[in-house]
C-alpha cells in the first residue's frame, strides 16, 4: 500500500506563489504560466525579468485552475478561456449590482 505525503501552503500577500509552484499546482509547465500572463488571465504580483522569479497570489491560482478545467473539459484555447473568465466575472459583478439594488429575480 502506497502512502502519500502532502504539504499545504497558505497563499497571500505575505507568501506569494512562485511561477513554478503555480505551474506544478496546475499540472503544467512554466511556459503555460507565461502564456497565462501574456493573455491577461493572471497578473504577476511581484514582477521580475525572469518568469522563474515571478510571484502570484491565491486569486491567480484560482484563475489558472479554472483555465486548466476549461482546457481539459471543453478543449478551449487560452484566448477563449480568458474570454470565458472575463464574462463570468462580469456576470457576477452585474448580479451583485442587481442584488444590491434589490432587483435580482429568482431563477
N, CA, C and O atoms as a GROMACS GRO file, in nm:
protein
  428
    1UNK      N    1   0.084  -0.117   0.000
    1UNK     CA    2   0.000   0.000   0.000
    1UNK      C    3   0.089   0.124   0.000
    1UNK      O    4   0.179   0.136   0.083
    2UNK      N    5   0.064   0.214  -0.092
    2UNK     CA    6   0.145   0.335  -0.103
    2UNK      C    7   0.093   0.441  -0.007
    2UNK      O    8  -0.027   0.456   0.013
    3UNK      N    9   0.185   0.514   0.049
    3UNK     CA   10   0.146   0.626   0.134
    3UNK      C   11   0.189   0.754   0.064
    3UNK      O   12   0.291   0.758  -0.004
    4UNK      N   13   0.111   0.855   0.083
    4UNK     CA   14   0.139   0.984   0.020
    4UNK      C   15   0.153   1.088   0.128
    4UNK      O   16   0.080   1.088   0.227
    5UNK      N   17   0.247   1.177   0.108
    5UNK     CA   18   0.257   1.290   0.200
    5UNK      C   19   0.224   1.415   0.121
    5UNK      O   20   0.264   1.432   0.006
    6UNK      N   21   0.151   1.501   0.185
    6UNK     CA   22   0.108   1.624   0.121
    6UNK      C   23   0.152   1.741   0.207
    6UNK      O   24   0.158   1.732   0.330
    7UNK      N   25   0.183   1.851   0.141
    7UNK     CA   26   0.211   1.973   0.214
    7UNK      C   27   0.114   2.079   0.165
    7UNK      O   28   0.072   2.078   0.049
    8UNK      N   29   0.079   2.167   0.252
    8UNK     CA   30  -0.011   2.276   0.217
    8UNK      C   31   0.059   2.407   0.243
    8UNK      O   32   0.135   2.421   0.338
    9UNK      N   33   0.034   2.501   0.158
    9UNK     CA   34   0.091   2.633   0.173
    9UNK      C   35  -0.021   2.734   0.172
    9UNK      O   36  -0.107   2.732   0.083
   10UNK      N   37  -0.020   2.822   0.269
   10UNK     CA   38  -0.116   2.931   0.271
   10UNK      C   39  -0.064   3.040   0.179
   10UNK      O   40   0.050   3.084   0.192
   11UNK      N   41  -0.150   3.083   0.088
   11UNK     CA   42  -0.110   3.186  -0.006
   11UNK      C   43  -0.165   3.319   0.039
   11UNK      O   44  -0.271   3.326   0.102
   12UNK      N   45  -0.096   3.421   0.008
   12UNK     CA   46  -0.142   3.554   0.041
   12UNK      C   47  -0.032   3.653   0.010
   12UNK      O   48   0.070   3.620  -0.050
   13UNK      N   49  -0.056   3.776   0.051
   13UNK     CA   50   0.041   3.880   0.024
   13UNK      C   51   0.173   3.851   0.093
   13UNK      O   52   0.280   3.888   0.044
   14UNK      N   53   0.167   3.783   0.208
   14UNK     CA   54   0.289   3.757   0.282
   14UNK      C   55   0.365   3.636   0.228
   14UNK      O   56   0.484   3.621   0.255
   15UNK      N   57   0.299   3.549   0.153
   15UNK     CA   58   0.365   3.432   0.096
   15UNK      C   59   0.314   3.407  -0.046
   15UNK      O   60   0.230   3.319  -0.067
   16UNK      N   61   0.362   3.484  -0.141
   16UNK     CA   62   0.318   3.463  -0.280
   16UNK      C   63   0.371   3.332  -0.337
   16UNK      O   64   0.469   3.276  -0.288
   17UNK      N   65   0.305   3.286  -0.440
   17UNK     CA   66   0.337   3.159  -0.504
   17UNK      C   67   0.433   3.184  -0.620
   17UNK      O   68   0.410   3.272  -0.702
   18UNK      N   69   0.540   3.106  -0.626
   18UNK     CA   70   0.636   3.117  -0.736
   18UNK      C   71   0.573   3.061  -0.864
   18UNK      O   72   0.482   2.979  -0.858
   19UNK      N   73   0.622   3.105  -0.977
   19UNK     CA   74   0.568   3.061  -1.106
   19UNK      C   75   0.576   2.910  -1.122
   19UNK      O   76   0.481   2.848  -1.170
   20UNK      N   77   0.688   2.850  -1.081
   20UNK     CA   78   0.699   2.704  -1.095
   20UNK      C   79   0.603   2.632  -1.001
   20UNK      O   80   0.556   2.523  -1.032
   21UNK      N   81   0.572   2.691  -0.886
   21UNK     CA   82   0.475   2.632  -0.795
   21UNK      C   83   0.334   2.641  -0.853
   21UNK      O   84   0.256   2.547  -0.842
   22UNK      N   85   0.304   2.753  -0.915
   22UNK     CA   86   0.175   2.770  -0.981
   22UNK      C   87   0.160   2.668  -1.094
   22UNK      O   88   0.056   2.604  -1.107
   23UNK      N   89   0.263   2.654  -1.173
   23UNK     CA   90   0.260   2.557  -1.283
   23UNK      C   91   0.239   2.416  -1.229
   23UNK      O   92   0.156   2.342  -1.281
   24UNK      N   93   0.314   2.380  -1.127
   24UNK     CA   94   0.303   2.247  -1.067
   24UNK      C   95   0.162   2.222  -1.013
   24UNK      O   96   0.106   2.114  -1.032
   25UNK      N   97   0.106   2.321  -0.945
   25UNK     CA   98  -0.028   2.307  -0.888
   25UNK      C   99  -0.134   2.282  -0.996
   25UNK      O  100  -0.238   2.222  -0.970
   26UNK      N  101  -0.106   2.330  -1.117
   26UNK     CA  102  -0.200   2.314  -1.228
   26UNK      C  103  -0.163   2.197  -1.319
   26UNK      O  104  -0.231   2.172  -1.418
   27UNK      N  105  -0.057   2.128  -1.286
   27UNK     CA  106  -0.013   2.017  -1.371
   27UNK      C  107   0.038   2.065  -1.505
   27UNK      O  108   0.015   2.001  -1.607
   28UNK      N  109   0.107   2.178  -1.504
   28UNK     CA  110   0.153   2.239  -1.629
   28UNK      C  111   0.301   2.275  -1.619
   28UNK      O  112   0.365   2.255  -1.516
   29UNK      N  113   0.350   2.327  -1.728
   29UNK     CA  114   0.488   2.375  -1.735
   29UNK      C  115   0.489   2.525  -1.714
   29UNK      O  116   0.386   2.591  -1.727
   30UNK      N  117   0.605   2.579  -1.682
   30UNK     CA  118   0.616   2.722  -1.658
   30UNK      C  119   0.584   2.803  -1.785
   30UNK      O  120   0.539   2.917  -1.775
   31UNK      N  121   0.607   2.745  -1.902
   31UNK     CA  122   0.574   2.814  -2.028
   31UNK      C  123   0.424   2.842  -2.035
   31UNK      O  124   0.382   2.944  -2.091
   32UNK      N  125   0.343   2.751  -1.980
   32UNK     CA  126   0.198   2.770  -1.977
   32UNK      C  127   0.162   2.890  -1.889
   32UNK      O  128   0.074   2.968  -1.923
   33UNK      N  129   0.232   2.904  -1.777
   33UNK     CA  130   0.210   3.018  -1.689
   33UNK      C  131   0.246   3.148  -1.761
   33UNK      O  132   0.176   3.248  -1.749
   34UNK      N  133   0.355   3.146  -1.837
   34UNK     CA  134   0.395   3.263  -1.915
   34UNK      C  135   0.284   3.300  -2.013
   34UNK      O  136   0.252   3.418  -2.029
   35UNK      N  137   0.224   3.201  -2.077
   35UNK     CA  138   0.114   3.227  -2.170
   35UNK      C  139  -0.006   3.287  -2.098
   35UNK      O  140  -0.073   3.376  -2.152
   36UNK      N  141  -0.036   3.239  -1.977
   36UNK     CA  142  -0.148   3.295  -1.900
   36UNK      C  143  -0.126   3.444  -1.872
   36UNK      O  144  -0.219   3.524  -1.879
   37UNK      N  145  -0.002   3.478  -1.840
   37UNK     CA  146   0.032   3.619  -1.815
   37UNK      C  147   0.017   3.698  -1.945
   37UNK      O  148  -0.037   3.809  -1.945
   38UNK      N  149   0.066   3.643  -2.055
   38UNK     CA  150   0.061   3.713  -2.184
   38UNK      C  151  -0.080   3.743  -2.230
   38UNK      O  152  -0.105   3.850  -2.287
   39UNK      N  153  -0.175   3.650  -2.205
   39UNK     CA  154  -0.313   3.674  -2.249
   39UNK      C  155  -0.396   3.747  -2.143
   39UNK      O  156  -0.513   3.778  -2.165
   40UNK      N  157  -0.334   3.774  -2.027
   40UNK     CA  158  -0.401   3.853  -1.925
   40UNK      C  159  -0.490   3.777  -1.830
   40UNK      O  160  -0.570   3.838  -1.759
   41UNK      N  161  -0.477   3.646  -1.826
   41UNK     CA  162  -0.558   3.566  -1.734
   41UNK      C  163  -0.513   3.588  -1.590
   41UNK      O  164  -0.595   3.600  -1.499
   42UNK      N  165  -0.382   3.592  -1.570
   42UNK     CA  166  -0.327   3.615  -1.437
   42UNK      C  167  -0.230   3.732  -1.443
   42UNK      O  168  -0.182   3.770  -1.550
   43UNK      N  169  -0.203   3.787  -1.326
   43UNK     CA  170  -0.118   3.904  -1.317
   43UNK      C  171   0.003   3.873  -1.229
   43UNK      O  172  -0.011   3.815  -1.122
   44UNK      N  173   0.120   3.912  -1.276
   44UNK     CA  174   0.241   3.893  -1.195
   44UNK      C  175   0.234   3.992  -1.080
   44UNK      O  176   0.232   4.114  -1.102
   45UNK      N  177   0.231   3.941  -0.956
   45UNK     CA  178   0.217   4.027  -0.838
   45UNK      C  179   0.350   4.082  -0.791
   45UNK      O  180   0.357   4.193  -0.738
   46UNK      N  181   0.456   4.005  -0.811
   46UNK     CA  182   0.590   4.052  -0.778
   46UNK      C  183   0.670   4.042  -0.908
   46UNK      O  184   0.727   3.938  -0.939
   47UNK      N  185   0.674   4.152  -0.984
   47UNK     CA  186   0.738   4.148  -1.115
   47UNK      C  187   0.888   4.123  -1.107
   47UNK      O  188   0.956   4.162  -1.012
   48UNK      N  189   0.935   4.057  -1.208
   48UNK     CA  190   1.078   4.030  -1.224
   48UNK      C  191   1.101   4.004  -1.372
   48UNK      O  192   1.007   3.978  -1.447
   49UNK      N  193   1.226   4.011  -1.412
   49UNK     CA  194   1.257   3.988  -1.554
   49UNK      C  195   1.233   3.845  -1.596
   49UNK      O  196   1.177   3.819  -1.703
   50UNK      N  197   1.277   3.752  -1.513
   50UNK     CA  198   1.266   3.610  -1.548
   50UNK      C  199   1.140   3.549  -1.490
   50UNK      O  200   1.110   3.574  -1.373
   51UNK      N  201   1.066   3.471  -1.567
   51UNK     CA  202   0.946   3.405  -1.514
   51UNK      C  203   0.973   3.322  -1.389
   51UNK      O  204   0.885   3.307  -1.304
   52UNK      N  205   1.093   3.267  -1.377
   52UNK     CA  206   1.126   3.188  -1.257
   52UNK      C  207   1.117   3.272  -1.130
   52UNK      O  208   1.099   3.218  -1.021
   53UNK      N  209   1.129   3.403  -1.143
   53UNK     CA  210   1.126   3.492  -1.027
   53UNK      C  211   0.990   3.559  -1.007
   53UNK      O  212   0.973   3.634  -0.910
   54UNK      N  213   0.893   3.534  -1.095
   54UNK     CA  214   0.760   3.591  -1.080
   54UNK      C  215   0.692   3.534  -0.956
   54UNK      O  216   0.722   3.422  -0.915
   55UNK      N  217   0.601   3.610  -0.898
   55UNK     CA  218   0.523   3.564  -0.784
   55UNK      C  219   0.376   3.596  -0.808
   55UNK      O  220   0.341   3.695  -0.871
   56UNK      N  221   0.290   3.507  -0.754
   56UNK     CA  222   0.146   3.517  -0.775
   56UNK      C  223   0.072   3.499  -0.643
   56UNK      O  224   0.126   3.445  -0.546
   57UNK      N  225  -0.054   3.544  -0.640
   57UNK     CA  226  -0.138   3.529  -0.522
   57UNK      C  227  -0.243   3.420  -0.545
   57UNK      O  228  -0.253   3.365  -0.654
   58UNK      N  229  -0.320   3.392  -0.442
   58UNK     CA  230  -0.418   3.283  -0.450
   58UNK      C  231  -0.522   3.305  -0.559
   58UNK      O  232  -0.567   3.209  -0.621
   59UNK      N  233  -0.561   3.430  -0.584
   59UNK     CA  234  -0.659   3.456  -0.690
   59UNK      C  235  -0.604   3.414  -0.826
   59UNK      O  236  -0.679   3.370  -0.913
   60UNK      N  237  -0.473   3.426  -0.844
   60UNK     CA  238  -0.410   3.384  -0.969
   60UNK      C  239  -0.414   3.232  -0.983
   60UNK      O  240  -0.437   3.179  -1.092
   61UNK      N  241  -0.393   3.163  -0.872
   61UNK     CA  242  -0.403   3.017  -0.873
   61UNK      C  243  -0.544   2.974  -0.908
   61UNK      O  244  -0.564   2.882  -0.987
   62UNK      N  245  -0.643   3.040  -0.850
   62UNK     CA  246  -0.783   3.006  -0.880
   62UNK      C  247  -0.813   3.025  -1.029
   62UNK      O  248  -0.877   2.941  -1.091
   63UNK      N  249  -0.766   3.136  -1.085
   63UNK     CA  250  -0.788   3.162  -1.228
   63UNK      C  251  -0.716   3.059  -1.314
   63UNK      O  252  -0.772   3.009  -1.412
   64UNK      N  253  -0.593   3.027  -1.278
   64UNK     CA  254  -0.516   2.928  -1.355
   64UNK      C  255  -0.583   2.792  -1.352
   64UNK      O  256  -0.591   2.724  -1.454
   65UNK      N  257  -0.633   2.753  -1.235
   65UNK     CA  258  -0.703   2.624  -1.224
   65UNK      C  259  -0.832   2.625  -1.306
   65UNK      O  260  -0.868   2.524  -1.366
   66UNK      N  261  -0.901   2.738  -1.309
   66UNK     CA  262  -1.022   2.750  -1.390
   66UNK      C  263  -0.989   2.734  -1.538
   66UNK      O  264  -1.062   2.667  -1.612
   67UNK      N  265  -0.880   2.794  -1.582
   67UNK     CA  266  -0.836   2.780  -1.721
   67UNK      C  267  -0.804   2.635  -1.751
   67UNK      O  268  -0.842   2.583  -1.856
   68UNK      N  269  -0.734   2.570  -1.660
   68UNK     CA  270  -0.697   2.429  -1.680
   68UNK      C  271  -0.822   2.343  -1.698
   68UNK      O  272  -0.827   2.255  -1.784
   69UNK      N  273  -0.925   2.369  -1.614
   69UNK     CA  274  -1.050   2.293  -1.626
   69UNK      C  275  -1.118   2.320  -1.760
   69UNK      O  276  -1.169   2.227  -1.823
   70UNK      N  277  -1.119   2.446  -1.804
   70UNK     CA  278  -1.179   2.478  -1.933
   70UNK      C  279  -1.104   2.409  -2.046
   70UNK      O  280  -1.166   2.357  -2.140
   71UNK      N  281  -0.972   2.407  -2.039
   71UNK     CA  282  -0.893   2.337  -2.140
   71UNK      C  283  -0.925   2.188  -2.140
   71UNK      O  284  -0.947   2.128  -2.246
   72UNK      N  285  -0.927   2.129  -2.022
   72UNK     CA  286  -0.948   1.984  -2.009
   72UNK      C  287  -1.092   1.945  -2.045
   72UNK      O  288  -1.114   1.852  -2.123
   73UNK      N  289  -1.189   2.015  -1.987
   73UNK     CA  290  -1.329   1.973  -2.002
   73UNK      C  291  -1.392   2.013  -2.135
   73UNK      O  292  -1.478   1.942  -2.187
   74UNK      N  293  -1.348   2.126  -2.191
   74UNK     CA  294  -1.413   2.176  -2.312
   74UNK      C  295  -1.318   2.195  -2.430
   74UNK      O  296  -1.362   2.232  -2.539
   75UNK      N  297  -1.190   2.170  -2.409
   75UNK     CA  298  -1.094   2.182  -2.517
   75UNK      C  299  -1.074   2.324  -2.568
   75UNK      O  300  -1.036   2.343  -2.684
   76UNK      N  301  -1.098   2.424  -2.484
   76UNK     CA  302  -1.081   2.562  -2.529
   76UNK      C  303  -0.935   2.603  -2.521
   76UNK      O  304  -0.858   2.549  -2.441
   77UNK      N  305  -0.898   2.699  -2.603
   77UNK     CA  306  -0.763   2.755  -2.600
   77UNK      C  307  -0.755   2.866  -2.495
   77UNK      O  308  -0.855   2.903  -2.434
   78UNK      N  309  -0.635   2.916  -2.476
   78UNK     CA  310  -0.615   3.018  -2.373
   78UNK      C  311  -0.692   3.147  -2.399
   78UNK      O  312  -0.747   3.206  -2.306
   79UNK      N  313  -0.698   3.191  -2.524
   79UNK     CA  314  -0.773   3.313  -2.555
   79UNK      C  315  -0.920   3.296  -2.522
   79UNK      O  316  -0.982   3.386  -2.463
   80UNK      N  317  -0.977   3.183  -2.559
   80UNK     CA  318  -1.118   3.156  -2.529
   80UNK      C  319  -1.140   3.144  -2.378
   80UNK      O  320  -1.240   3.194  -2.326
   81UNK      N  321  -1.048   3.080  -2.309
   81UNK     CA  322  -1.059   3.067  -2.163
   81UNK      C  323  -1.054   3.204  -2.097
   81UNK      O  324  -1.129   3.230  -2.003
   82UNK      N  325  -0.967   3.291  -2.144
   82UNK     CA  326  -0.958   3.427  -2.090
   82UNK      C  327  -1.090   3.501  -2.109
   82UNK      O  328  -1.138   3.569  -2.018
   83UNK      N  329  -1.149   3.487  -2.226
   83UNK     CA  330  -1.278   3.550  -2.254
   83UNK      C  331  -1.388   3.494  -2.163
   83UNK      O  332  -1.468   3.570  -2.109
   84UNK      N  333  -1.391   3.363  -2.147
   84UNK     CA  334  -1.491   3.299  -2.061
   84UNK      C  335  -1.477   3.349  -1.918
   84UNK      O  336  -1.578   3.381  -1.855
   85UNK      N  337  -1.356   3.357  -1.866
   85UNK     CA  338  -1.335   3.406  -1.730
   85UNK      C  339  -1.378   3.551  -1.716
   85UNK      O  340  -1.437   3.588  -1.614
   86UNK      N  341  -1.348   3.634  -1.816
   86UNK     CA  342  -1.391   3.774  -1.813
   86UNK      C  343  -1.544   3.783  -1.810
   86UNK      O  344  -1.600   3.862  -1.734
   87UNK      N  345  -1.609   3.703  -1.892
   87UNK     CA  346  -1.756   3.705  -1.896
   87UNK      C  347  -1.816   3.657  -1.764
   87UNK      O  348  -1.915   3.712  -1.716
   88UNK      N  349  -1.756   3.554  -1.705
   88UNK     CA  350  -1.804   3.506  -1.575
   88UNK      C  351  -1.792   3.614  -1.468
   88UNK      O  352  -1.884   3.633  -1.388
   89UNK      N  353  -1.678   3.685  -1.467
   89UNK     CA  354  -1.658   3.794  -1.370
   89UNK      C  355  -1.761   3.904  -1.390
   89UNK      O  356  -1.815   3.958  -1.294
   90UNK      N  357  -1.787   3.938  -1.516
   90UNK     CA  358  -1.883   4.044  -1.546
   90UNK      C  359  -2.024   4.003  -1.503
   90UNK      O  360  -2.098   4.085  -1.448
   91UNK      N  361  -2.062   3.879  -1.527
   91UNK     CA  362  -2.194   3.831  -1.485
   91UNK      C  363  -2.205   3.838  -1.332
   91UNK      O  364  -2.307   3.884  -1.280
   92UNK      N  365  -2.101   3.794  -1.260
   92UNK     CA  366  -2.102   3.802  -1.113
   92UNK      C  367  -2.114   3.947  -1.066
   92UNK      O  368  -2.189   3.976  -0.973
   93UNK      N  369  -2.042   4.038  -1.132
   93UNK     CA  370  -2.046   4.180  -1.095
   93UNK      C  371  -2.186   4.237  -1.117
   93UNK      O  372  -2.238   4.310  -1.032
   94UNK      N  373  -2.246   4.205  -1.231
   94UNK     CA  374  -2.379   4.257  -1.261
   94UNK      C  375  -2.484   4.198  -1.167
   94UNK      O  376  -2.576   4.269  -1.125
   95UNK      N  377  -2.472   4.070  -1.135
   95UNK     CA  378  -2.566   4.009  -1.040
   95UNK      C  379  -2.554   4.074  -0.903
   95UNK      O  380  -2.655   4.098  -0.836
   96UNK      N  381  -2.432   4.102  -0.860
   96UNK     CA  382  -2.411   4.168  -0.731
   96UNK      C  383  -2.473   4.307  -0.732
   96UNK      O  384  -2.532   4.350  -0.633
   97UNK      N  385  -2.459   4.376  -0.842
   97UNK     CA  386  -2.517   4.510  -0.854
   97UNK      C  387  -2.670   4.503  -0.847
   97UNK      O  388  -2.733   4.585  -0.780
   98UNK      N  389  -2.728   4.405  -0.916
   98UNK     CA  390  -2.874   4.387  -0.910
   98UNK      C  391  -2.919   4.352  -0.769
   98UNK      O  392  -3.019   4.405  -0.720
   99UNK      N  393  -2.845   4.263  -0.703
   99UNK     CA  394  -2.879   4.227  -0.564
   99UNK      C  395  -2.875   4.349  -0.474
   99UNK      O  396  -2.963   4.369  -0.390
  100UNK      N  397  -2.772   4.430  -0.492
  100UNK     CA  398  -2.755   4.550  -0.408
  100UNK      C  399  -2.872   4.647  -0.429
  100UNK      O  400  -2.907   4.722  -0.338
  101UNK      N  401  -2.929   4.646  -0.547
  101UNK     CA  402  -3.042   4.735  -0.577
  101UNK      C  403  -3.177   4.666  -0.552
  101UNK      O  404  -3.283   4.725  -0.574
  102UNK      N  405  -3.171   4.540  -0.506
  102UNK     CA  406  -3.293   4.466  -0.480
  102UNK      C  407  -3.369   4.427  -0.605
  102UNK      O  408  -3.490   4.405  -0.600
  103UNK      N  409  -3.299   4.417  -0.716
  103UNK     CA  410  -3.364   4.392  -0.844
  103UNK      C  411  -3.341   4.252  -0.898
  103UNK      O  412  -3.394   4.217  -1.004
  104UNK      N  413  -3.263   4.170  -0.827
  104UNK     CA  414  -3.236   4.037  -0.880
  104UNK      C  415  -3.362   3.951  -0.874
  104UNK      O  416  -3.431   3.947  -0.772
  105UNK      N  417  -3.389   3.884  -0.982
  105UNK     CA  418  -3.507   3.798  -0.984
  105UNK      C  419  -3.465   3.655  -0.950
  105UNK      O  420  -3.351   3.615  -0.975
  106UNK      N  421  -3.554   3.582  -0.895
  106UNK     CA  422  -3.528   3.444  -0.859
  106UNK      C  423  -3.520   3.360  -0.985
  106UNK      O  424  -3.600   3.378  -1.078
  107UNK      N  425  -3.425   3.270  -0.988
  107UNK     CA  426  -3.409   3.183  -1.106
  107UNK      C  427  -3.463   3.047  -1.075
  107UNK      O  428  -3.460   2.958  -1.160
   0.00000   0.00000   0.00000
